[in-house]
Amino acid sequence: MNRRHFILSAAAAASVAPLTRAADPARKWRVAVIGNTGRGDYGHSLDSMWLKMPEVEIVGVADANPKGLAAAQKELSLTTGFAEYKVMLTEVKPDLVAICPSHMGDRREMALAAAASGAKGIYMEKPFCHTLADCDDVMAACEKNKVKLALAHRNRYNPGVVAAEKLVKEGAIGRLLEVRGRGKEDTRGGITDMWVLGSHVLNLCVYFAGKPVACSSVILQDGRAVTPADVTPGKDDVGPLAGNAVHARFDTESGVPIYFDSIQNAGDRTVGFGLQLIGTKGLIDLRMDATPIAHLVPGSPFHPVKEPRPWIPISSAGAGVPEPMTDIRLDVMSHVTGARDLIAAIEENRQPLCSAADGRITVEMITAVLASHTRDGARITFPLDSPQNPLSTWK
């Protein structure tokens, strides 16, 4: 690699600290796992992730499905399981509760029970809840009971994200002009993609550009604007849905706009899922769930050049620096970094890196996209004037 593209020296790289640390090895954190086979199951291994952490012990699992419960007990090496999660929470008295189902319909009740159980922390599948009203209820319960809640947006806990942010602040891409994100754009392209996978992207967009202050959008079905007749109940308890393409713009408090797009079957789903930070002197590309998560592409993205521009990997130590964390992919993808950050947040009395408040912002952004389209693409300002899904009352 050309030396002028070597952004951080080895000395500078050594100064970048890991995002999280392992908890006190003398302490065993008691974890209770809530799943629901057939109604969201156990998300992305949010049950078995704890087996990779010597500082915790799993003390209970609850699943209303008898076969699913038996399988979970075997997976987690537990002799006793519970058909009702509220009974489990009362009997095992956990420090941490893992809310695993990918279906969103039961999360409010699960989180409220966990917050009232005496637990200190909750690690919950993303996105947060399917309405802002549910988010607010859970946040109020966590505040009342002094409980830390972390969302399983695992890319947010990737140390490479911090390294990318550092490069932006140092001017590696010049002035940040805009942030552009796309969903996975497979068969779920459109609003479903925005909820299920785009929530990861929106979460990181806000990290780099700041909180949204307004939104305008258009939602399409096969190229035409969706109407109330296109609204369906939706799958996986997401709530009312419509459209297989979405185009949205968010104004932010920093002045840097965020754009999000998702089109059903738009292309290779393995490469489009992520975001780009576009600057005057280069760009940084972040791919969800990839290792490394980010690459630096130096040079103005608006100026043609004869030679191909290099894509410089960004490790946790910086651009062009070999990754010093040997288990970074395993720890990030298995949610170990997220779980350890939650434990550290409890010990340090701070919010997790991806907190309930952060999760609420993502839900508000998606809700704003729906609201703008139902008002003929009008610019919707934050905070929104209704905590409900706008498609539920659209006529």
Phi and psi in degrees as a GROMACS rama.xvg file:
@    title "Ramachandran Plot"
@    xaxis  label "Phi"
@    yaxis  label "Psi"
@TYPE xy
-61.6391  136.766  ASN-2
-61.7272  -30.0998  ARG-3
-68.6558  -14.0753  ARG-4
-95.8837  -0.693022  HIS-5
-85.2407  94.5279  PHE-6
-72.435  -43.2106  ILE-7
-112.576  135.851  LEU-8
-76.8513  167.622  SER-9
-61.9795  -36.0513  ALA-10
-65.0674  -42.8907  ALA-11
-65.9699  -38.1162  ALA-12
-63.0599  -36.8721  ALA-13
-65.7611  -20.1319  ALA-14
-82.6665  -8.93067  SER-15
-82.7225  112.214  VAL-16
-83.4941  151.335  ALA-17
-59.8881  153.748  PRO-18
-66.5023  -40.0736  LEU-19
-131.276  167.809  THR-20
-136.313  158.208  ARG-21
-71.4389  147.55  ALA-22
-73.7488  173.766  ALA-23
-54.0168  117.421  ASP-24
-65.6319  -17.4197  PRO-25
-75.8336  -13.7718  ALA-26
-107.257  133.481  ARG-27
-106.504  117.459  LYS-28
-83.5812  128.341  TRP-29
-86.5037  122.914  ARG-30
-115.8  131.141  VAL-31
-110.499  134.877  ALA-32
-110.226  128.093  VAL-33
-111.736  119.592  ILE-34
-127.124  178.14  GLY-35
-159.031  86.894  ASN-36
-60.0664  127.682  THR-37
92.0859  -13.9787  GLY-38
-133.507  59.098  ARG-39
104.439  -15.4563  GLY-40
55.3268  -127.33  ASP-41
-127.227  29.629  TYR-42
54.3302  -146.166  GLY-43
-90.6903  69.967  HIS-44
59.6944  35.818  SER-45
-72.6872  -6.65422  LEU-46
-90.3098  -50.2161  ASP-47
-80.4087  -12.815  SER-48
-55.3055  -33.6884  MET-49
-69.824  -21.1553  TRP-50
-67.8169  -18.7226  LEU-51
-87.0168  -0.16243  LYS-52
-117.134  107.407  MET-53
-65.9186  -16.4155  PRO-54
-84.1572  1.13161  GLU-55
-126.877  161.721  VAL-56
-136.138  134.787  GLU-57
-83.9714  122.312  ILE-58
-110.801  -2.96533  VAL-59
-175.367  151.638  GLY-60
-138.163  140.735  VAL-61
-125.421  136.562  ALA-62
-156.73  124.833  ASP-63
-70.9439  -14.7642  ALA-64
-92.5689  116.86  ASN-65
-57.1942  -44.157  PRO-66
-66.787  -41.4432  LYS-67
-64.354  -38.0791  GLY-68
-64.0988  -44.6433  LEU-69
-61.4968  -41.3177  ALA-70
-65.6967  -39.1436  ALA-71
-66.858  -40.5182  ALA-72
-60.449  -41.6189  GLN-73
-64.9278  -44.8753  LYS-74
-60.4058  -38.641  GLU-75
-98.8271  3.05043  LEU-76
58.1938  48.1838  SER-77
-114.317  135.748  LEU-78
-84.9163  -23.5855  THR-79
-121.765  133.989  THR-80
-128.108  171.549  GLY-81
-130.486  136.935  PHE-82
-78.7834  -25.6086  ALA-83
-120.062  123.366  GLU-84
-67.922  -29.2132  TYR-85
-66.8542  -36.998  LYS-86
-64.772  -44.1959  VAL-87
-58.5554  -47.2787  MET-88
-60.8445  -36.9557  LEU-89
-69.1696  -39.712  THR-90
-82.0878  -39.843  GLU-91
-92.5245  -17.7116  VAL-92
48.719  68.0741  LYS-93
-77.595  160.068  PRO-94
-84.2787  -36.4837  ASP-95
-128.999  144.432  LEU-96
-123.901  127.217  VAL-97
-98.7443  115.682  ALA-98
-99.8856  104.054  ILE-99
-97.0405  -30.1086  CYS-100
-57.05  137.002  PRO-101
-77.3985  -20.868  SER-102
-69.6887  139.893  HIS-103
-93.6279  -13.4713  MET-104
-63.5297  -31.0652  GLY-105
-99.9306  -0.506431  ASP-106
-65.1634  -37.7608  ARG-107
-56.933  -51.4983  ARG-108
-65.7662  -39.1579  GLU-109
-63.2965  -44.5313  MET-110
-68.0002  -38.806  ALA-111
-63.0005  -41.5335  LEU-112
-65.7909  -41.4993  ALA-113
-64.5667  -41.0509  ALA-114
-65.5196  -31.6754  ALA-115
-88.0011  -3.3735  ALA-116
-83.2235  -11.234  SER-117
98.9429  -2.36583  GLY-118
-66.0656  154.441  ALA-119
-95.6669  -22.6414  LYS-120
-150.304  153.819  GLY-121
-129.423  130.823  ILE-122
-113.228  115.585  TYR-123
-123.861  141.016  MET-124
-57.5666  151.27  GLU-125
-96.5107  166.436  LYS-126
-67.9562  172.602  PRO-127
-54.2311  -76.9104  PHE-128
-141.619  166.26  CYS-129
-86.4101  -4.73576  HIS-130
-138.924  154.982  THR-131
-64.5875  -31.9996  LEU-132
-60.4338  -44.0766  ALA-133
-64.7469  -42.2736  ASP-134
-56.7738  -45.4587  CYS-135
-64.8787  -38.3181  ASP-136
-63.3967  -43.8917  ASP-137
-66.9039  -43.0457  VAL-138
-62.6883  -38.6853  MET-139
-64.674  -40.2412  ALA-140
-66.555  -40.1612  ALA-141
-66.0211  -40.3791  CYS-142
-63.5517  -44.94  GLU-143
-61.7449  -40.4892  LYS-144
-99.3155  7.07024  ASN-145
56.2497  50.33  LYS-146
-109.996  135.765  VAL-147
-91.2114  130.831  LYS-148
-118.489  126.969  LEU-149
-116.631  137.68  ALA-150
-93.7749  146.265  LEU-151
-82.7899  43.0247  ALA-152
-81.8465  80.8909  HIS-153
-61.9337  -26.8395  ARG-154
-66.0179  -26.4679  ASN-155
-64.9583  -24.7127  ARG-156
-91.1313  -0.22978  TYR-157
-72.2635  122.423  ASN-158
-58.9346  -22.1549  PRO-159
-64.0613  -26.0511  GLY-160
-66.4929  -41.2242  VAL-161
-64.2342  -40.7563  VAL-162
-63.6633  -38.5628  ALA-163
-65.3574  -41.532  ALA-164
-61.2517  -40.0341  GLU-165
-61.6779  -41.4614  LYS-166
-62.4048  -40.5363  LEU-167
-61.4396  -45.5528  VAL-168
-65.7283  -30.7847  LYS-169
-81.0159  -5.2961  GLU-170
87.0654  19.7523  GLY-171
-61.7844  -27.8956  ALA-172
-114.822  19.4071  ILE-173
72.5888  -145.57  GLY-174
-79.91  128.637  ARG-175
-71.4716  120.016  LEU-176
-96.4229  -41.39  LEU-177
-162.859  162.376  GLU-178
-123.343  128.008  VAL-179
-122.652  125.352  ARG-180
-122.586  153.36  GLY-181
-136.804  150.728  ARG-182
-80.6134  -169.26  GLY-183
-74.7151  -25.6276  LYS-184
57.2163  41.7516  GLU-185
-93.4526  -146.316  ASP-186
-64.3985  -16.9372  THR-187
-90.1422  6.20867  ARG-188
-49.6808  145.234  GLY-189
107.349  -143.346  GLY-190
-67.1374  -37.2472  ILE-191
-60.488  -44.1776  THR-192
-60.9181  -40.1323  ASP-193
-62.8866  -41.3839  MET-194
-67.5485  -55.4335  TRP-195
-77.2411  -42.9521  VAL-196
-115.865  -36.6475  LEU-197
-62.9202  -21.5946  GLY-198
-60.6617  -34.4181  SER-199
-59.6151  -45.876  HIS-200
-67.2237  -46.3868  VAL-201
-60.492  -38.753  LEU-202
-58.6126  -43.1942  ASN-203
-76.3023  -32.4502  LEU-204
-57.3958  -44.3036  CYS-205
-66.1252  -36.2252  VAL-206
-57.2947  -40.1227  TYR-207
-88.926  -35.577  PHE-208
-100.755  -18.0084  ALA-209
100.058  173.349  GLY-210
-66.0307  144.303  LYS-211
-74.6966  147.806  PRO-212
-119.417  -15.2877  VAL-213
-162.25  160.26  ALA-214
-146.03  143.778  CYS-215
-136.442  145.748  SER-216
-155.928  166.066  SER-217
-138.621  138.708  VAL-218
-119.696  130.951  ILE-219
-120.812  152.325  LEU-220
-125.066  109.595  GLN-221
53.9079  39.3968  ASP-222
92.948  -9.34429  GLY-223
-112.41  153.175  ARG-224
-63.0336  133.23  ALA-225
-70.1279  152.188  VAL-226
-124.051  172.099  THR-227
-54.9796  -27.1025  PRO-228
-68.3784  -17.8197  ALA-229
-87.4309  -9.48777  ASP-230
-71.1915  132.088  VAL-231
-122.161  163.297  THR-232
-62.421  -24.7599  PRO-233
85.9494  162.66  GLY-234
-106.528  162.609  LYS-235
57.8565  30.0646  ASP-236
60.8731  25.1857  ASP-237
-69.7899  -32.0989  VAL-238
111.184  -176.095  GLY-239
-55.6607  138.185  PRO-240
-132.544  158.259  LEU-241
-165.051  138.612  ALA-242
101.067  138.336  GLY-243
-110.866  16.6899  ASN-244
-153.677  141.64  ALA-245
-140.98  139.087  VAL-246
-132.062  119.43  HIS-247
-135.439  147.838  ALA-248
-126.842  137.072  ARG-249
-122.269  127.571  PHE-250
-82.8137  144.325  ASP-251
-123.795  166.909  THR-252
-65.9761  -21.9907  GLU-253
-84.2574  -14.059  SER-254
90.843  -7.10658  GLY-255
-88.4408  116.631  VAL-256
-73.6972  149.715  PRO-257
-112.195  132.519  ILE-258
-117.237  139.464  TYR-259
-133.986  133.883  PHE-260
-136.678  144.99  ASP-261
-149.961  126.231  SER-262
-127.776  129.764  ILE-263
-57.3789  130.032  GLN-264
53.6313  42.8946  ASN-265
-78.3541  -16.6864  ALA-266
168.28  -152.906  GLY-267
-72.9447  111.443  ASP-268
-69.2186  -12.4326  ARG-269
-84.6651  -11.111  THR-270
-118.455  -22.529  VAL-271
-84.1016  -16.516  GLY-272
-76.6152  97.1399  PHE-273
166.018  -153.25  GLY-274
-150.06  159.63  LEU-275
-126.722  134.773  GLN-276
-97.6384  108.743  LEU-277
-101.28  120.591  ILE-278
-121.251  177.71  GLY-279
-73.1149  -22.2427  THR-280
-121.687  12.6917  LYS-281
159.147  -175.736  GLY-282
-142.842  158.544  LEU-283
-120.451  125.988  ILE-284
-105.79  127.585  ASP-285
-117.588  126.245  LEU-286
-109.845  125.088  ARG-287
-61.2618  134.716  MET-288
66.7159  11.8545  ASP-289
-94.7788  157.343  ALA-290
-131.199  117.304  THR-291
-70.0156  157.05  PRO-292
-74.8844  -22.6271  ILE-293
-137.744  153.874  ALA-294
-134.682  143.948  HIS-295
-98.7183  130.901  LEU-296
-118.773  97.6565  VAL-297
-73.2344  155.174  PRO-298
103.445  144.455  GLY-299
-56.6533  126.819  SER-300
-71.374  -5.23331  PRO-301
-106.37  1.23344  PHE-302
-116.347  114.346  HIS-303
-64.3263  141.955  PRO-304
-132.17  157.672  VAL-305
-75.0522  -40.0378  LYS-306
-93.2821  144.703  GLU-307
-60.5205  140.55  PRO-308
-78.8852  139.95  ARG-309
-74.5655  148.173  PRO-310
-105.17  105.452  TRP-311
-94.665  118.247  ILE-312
-61.102  140.655  PRO-313
-109.107  112.274  ILE-314
-91.6676  -177.119  SER-315
-64.8275  -17.672  SER-316
-98.5731  -6.99608  ALA-317
131.909  -178.362  GLY-318
-76.0242  128.596  ALA-319
77.4389  4.83145  GLY-320
-102.153  130.259  VAL-321
-55.6857  144.597  PRO-322
-67.4492  117.694  GLU-323
-81.9963  -14.9341  PRO-324
-94.1141  105.364  MET-325
-65.8867  -28.805  THR-326
-108.722  22.3227  ASP-327
-59.6902  -43.8554  ILE-328
-65.7877  -47.063  ARG-329
-60.2386  -45.6815  LEU-330
-68.7508  -39.4134  ASP-331
-71.0073  -49.3623  VAL-332
-67.8215  -29.1784  MET-333
-88.5483  2.08946  SER-334
74.0158  10.1358  HIS-335
-64.4287  -40.5234  VAL-336
-62.8111  -39.9286  THR-337
-65.5672  -43.3297  GLY-338
-65.7626  -40.5304  ALA-339
-69.2086  -32.8177  ARG-340
-66.1957  -37.5423  ASP-341
-61.5976  -44.6113  LEU-342
-62.8523  -43.4502  ILE-343
-63.0323  -37.741  ALA-344
-62.6435  -38.5363  ALA-345
-65.7469  -46.8348  ILE-346
-65.8751  -34.3816  GLU-347
-96.1374  -1.31901  GLU-348
52.968  54.5556  ASN-349
-132.652  173.468  ARG-350
-82.5646  147.836  GLN-351
-61.1318  161.114  PRO-352
-61.4527  -31.3899  LEU-353
-122.869  88.8193  CYS-354
-89.2876  176.556  SER-355
-58.7064  -39.9383  ALA-356
-62.6061  -39.5707  ALA-357
-65.4682  -41.7279  ASP-358
-63.9452  -35.9415  GLY-359
-64.5571  -38.9163  ARG-360
-59.2217  -42.0354  ILE-361
-61.7654  -44.806  THR-362
-63.7104  -38.7378  VAL-363
-65.9103  -35.9682  GLU-364
-64.6963  -44.1817  MET-365
-66.6832  -40.669  ILE-366
-61.9949  -38.4796  THR-367
-66.0379  -35.9408  ALA-368
-60.8074  -45.1441  VAL-369
-64.4893  -42.5571  LEU-370
-64.4631  -42.7987  ALA-371
-61.8203  -45.0955  SER-372
-64.183  -40.5211  HIS-373
-66.8578  -13.5131  THR-374
-111.303  35.1787  ARG-375
59.1471  38.3302  ASP-376
79.2913  14.8453  GLY-377
-61.4624  150.997  ALA-378
-74.4786  116.388  ARG-379
-99.9716  126.843  ILE-380
-95.7824  154.705  THR-381
-99.8381  146.817  PHE-382
-71.4547  153.969  PRO-383
-69.2554  155.249  LEU-384
-87.2336  -2.99985  ASP-385
-143.212  137.825  SER-386
-88.5641  6.01682  PRO-387
-103.964  165.175  GLN-388
-67.0686  120.347  ASN-389
-61.8373  -25.8  PRO-390
-70.9487  -19.5286  LEU-391
-70.5053  -20.9294  SER-392
-122.806  9.55633  THR-393
-76.0668  126.656  TRP-394
